Amino acid sequence: MNTTSTILIEDKSIVPAEFDKIAYRYDLATYFSRGYMDDMRESAKRLNLKGDEKLLDLCCGTGKSTLACIEQLTTGTIIGVDNSIEMLTVAKSKFKEYGSRVQFEQQDAMHLTFEENSFDVIFMAYGIRNMPDYELCLQNLKRILKPGGKICFHEYSLADNFYSRPAWIILGYLFLIPFCTLLSGNFTIFHYLVKSVLAFPNPKQFSAMLTKNGFSQVSATPLLEWRRPFMHTFIAVK
Ligand SMILES: C[S@@+](CC[C@H](N)C(=O)[O-])C[C@H]1O[C@@H](n2cnc3c(N)ncnc32)[C@H](O)[C@@H]1O
């Protein structure tokens, strides 16, 4: 049976297997997305790190988010986790110069095996939206974050105004899906992207979810330029 975006929305546990199929084209497909790395770096900067933290880059993919994070660390370390073995293979090839400071592991973000209070910082870029149960994931992440530790979600979350949803539908169906399908050879994952963004909580709702699940000092800040209505950096503290 062919995977469809509807199947992915209904069973998000198979999303990493779909990313396996585009792993070697993911960087190309996102290369032309103006602002992809600018936005990622902006979210990492907004964490205001000291530089010596132990950071979990959850759903690290091919390591684009890992790169934005390592640029904010002087002596700190990163563990990049993803459940797509092929995305991890691409990521691993990029960070050899950092030696043991950057390591990668295959794990399911819904069933992480790290001990309680393991990390100073968790960075999750385009990850939480792919979780089958957002709140259960937040509770698990709170468990492995140290008290006082910071968590950052870099995510598509449509601003609560009259134009963000229609603008996203136009952008998604007329530009993003055709262009990324052409570059990656995979329609399903980008159709799923557009639909999963429409189903994700808006910034107010996701901030409230963070507070409800025990995080404090929650902030939601729009990303840069024309992405402002569509993408936000969420930062919170345990
Ligand atoms: C859009 S990519 C983001 C990659 C990277 N963070 C970036 O910003 O470039 C989403 C990643 O989430 C991973 N993912 C989705 N569901 C996951 C899960 N349950 N556990 C671990 N990784 C997952 C996928 O395999 C994919 O690599």
The ligand as a Gaussian input file, in Angstrom:
#p B3LYP/6-31G(d) Opt

LIG

0 1
 C       11.302000      18.439000       9.163000
 S       12.523000      17.360000       9.800000
 C       13.396000      18.513000      10.828000
 C       14.875000      18.260000      10.903000
 C       15.692000      19.278000      11.629000
 N       15.274000      19.517000      12.989000
 C       15.707000      20.582000      10.874000
 O       15.111000      21.512000      11.366000
 O       16.314000      20.670000       9.806000
 C       11.611000      16.438000      11.017000
 C       12.361000      15.263000      11.573000
 O       11.592000      14.697000      12.645000
 C       11.861000      13.309000      12.658000
 N       10.820000      12.632000      13.438000
 C        9.498000      12.606000      13.195000
 N        8.859000      11.872000      14.127000
 C        9.817000      11.435000      14.987000
 C        9.790000      10.646000      16.165000
 N        8.652000      10.140000      16.657000
 N       10.954000      10.416000      16.808000
 C       12.118000      10.912000      16.336000
 N       12.204000      11.645000      15.204000
 C       11.069000      11.906000      14.545000
 C       11.876000      12.921000      11.191000
 O       12.515000      11.689000      10.978000
 C       12.590000      14.134000      10.571000
 O       13.957000      13.889000      10.425000

